[in-house]
Amino acid sequence: MPRRKTREPCCGPDSQKKDCCRLESLITVDERGQMVLPKELRDRANIRAGDKLALVSWEKDGEVCCFTLIKADLLAERVKELLGPLMSGWTVMESGDD
């Protein structure tokens, strides 16, 4: 069986990259819970009006400590890559087939 390539984490204590994570800006949450991503960051990340972003939260000691935003289409691609091989050969039952 061929050996799978493992990706090194972009960030974290084991990462050798020094420029992988950085503080982009400080964002204020308004009274309605809304935030604005700075235009320069949206332009660099190619985020346009109507794009969907998945918000992933990270917990430590029972409290949310971090958030990550991932473009929804990129997240869907990664899920397909991960689950596709596992799902091959499975059949999906339509409702009423049971």
C-alpha positions in Angstrom: 0.0 0.0 0.0 1.5 3.4 -0.9 2.4 5.6 1.9 0.3 8.7 2.4 2.0 12.1 2.5 1.3 13.9 5.7 1.0 17.6 5.8 2.9 19.6 8.3 0.6 21.8 10.4 0.6 25.4 9.3 0.7 26.7 12.8 1.2 25.3 16.3 4.0 24.4 18.5 5.5 21.8 16.1 5.5 24.2 13.1 8.8 25.3 11.7 7.1 28.1 9.7 7.5 31.5 11.3 5.2 33.4 9.0 2.2 31.1 8.9 0.0 32.9 11.4 -0.3 36.6 12.0 -2.6 39.1 13.5 -4.4 40.6 10.6 -6.5 43.2 12.5 -8.6 43.7 15.5 -12.3 43.5 14.7 -15.1 45.0 16.8 -18.4 43.2 17.3 -21.3 45.6 17.2 -24.5 45.5 19.3 -26.1 43.2 16.7 -23.2 40.7 16.8 -21.9 41.7 13.4 -18.3 42.1 12.4 -16.5 43.4 9.3 -13.6 41.7 7.7 -11.2 44.4 6.5 -11.3 45.1 2.7 -7.5 44.4 2.3 -7.9 40.9 3.9 -11.1 40.2 1.8 -9.2 41.1 -1.3 -6.1 39.0 -0.5 -8.4 36.0 0.4 -10.5 36.6 -2.7 -13.7 36.8 -0.5 -16.6 38.4 -2.4 -20.1 39.4 -1.5 -22.3 36.3 -1.3 -19.4 33.9 -0.5 -20.1 31.4 2.2 -17.6 30.9 5.0 -17.7 28.0 7.5 -17.0 29.1 11.1 -15.1 26.5 13.1 -14.7 26.9 16.8 -12.0 25.5 19.0 -12.5 24.7 22.7 -10.0 24.5 25.5 -11.1 23.6 29.1 -14.7 23.9 28.1 -14.5 27.4 26.7 -14.4 28.5 23.1 -10.9 30.0 22.6 -10.4 30.4 18.9 -12.4 30.6 15.6 -11.3 29.7 12.1 -13.0 30.8 8.9 -12.8 28.5 5.9 -14.4 29.1 2.5 -17.3 26.7 2.3 -16.5 25.5 -1.1 -12.9 24.6 0.0 -14.2 22.8 3.1 -16.7 20.8 0.9 -13.8 19.7 -1.3 -11.7 18.6 1.6 -14.6 16.6 3.1 -15.1 14.9 -0.3 -11.4 14.0 -0.5 -11.5 12.6 3.0 -14.9 10.8 2.8 -14.9 9.9 -0.9 -12.7 6.8 -0.5 -14.6 5.6 2.5 -18.0 6.0 0.8 -17.1 4.3 -2.5 -19.2 1.2 -2.9 -21.9 2.4 -0.5 -25.4 2.9 -1.8 -27.7 5.7 -0.6 -31.2 4.7 0.3 -34.0 6.9 -0.9 -36.8 7.6 1.6 -39.4 4.9 1.4 -36.8 2.2 0.5 -36.7 0.8 4.0 
